[in-house]
């Protein structure tokens, strides 16, 4: 975020560089709280977008993910658990 804010400071006065953060069901609420508790680390409201990636069911796993029959779900990153 510091790098984005530094680049933004060098740009035109009204320039706002967006930041998108990919989260999962496991990290989304904690990431929201971290940003809220730290006032978006200096970024303007609406400048940071959280993209929550939902979990995929095992049936959506691809063979190359090495899903075993004992593993029931895939995490949002595609890792089976």
N, C-alpha and C positions, 0 to 999 in steps of 0.2 A: 504494500500500500504506500510505503514511503516513496518508492520509485515512481509510482503512478502520480502521486502528489507533486513530486519534484518535476516530472515532465510537464504536468499540468501548469505549474507555476511559470514555466518558460513559454507556454503557449499564449494565445490571445486571452484577455481578461475573463471572458465568459465561458471559456472552454472547460468542459467537465469530461474527463476520460472515464468511461464506465469500467466496472469490474464485475465479472460473473464468477461466482464460487459454486462449484459442484458439491453437493452434500448428499448424504444418504439418510435413510430413516434413523440410523444409529447416531448421526452427527448433526442433523439439521437443527434441532432445538437448541443444542449447545452452541452451535455456530451463531444462531440468531441472538442468543443471550450474550455471547461474547461481543458481538458487534454492538448490540444495544448498550451494554454496560460500559463500553469504551467509546461511545459516540461515533461509531463507524471509523474509529481511528483517524478522525479528521476529514473523512470524505463526506460529501453533502448527502442529505437524505435523498433516496432514490438513485444514488450513484452506484450503490452496491446491490447486485441482484443475486439471490440465492436460487440455485436450480436443484431441486430435490429429485434425485433419481430413485425411482421405485425399485423394489426387489423383483426379480424375475423368478417365476416358478421353475422347478427342476425340469419340467417338460420343455422349457424354452432354452435350457442349457445346450450348448453345442458339444459334440463328442470331444473336440480338442480341449475343452475345459476340464476334462478328466473327472466328470461327475460319476460317482460310484452309486450303486443302488442304495447304499446306506445313507447317502446324503440327500436330504429332502428339499432344500432350498438353495438358490443361488443368491449371493449378496448383490448389492447394486453394482459393484464393480465387475460382476460376472463370476466371482469366486463362489464355489459351492461351499455350503456349510452343513 
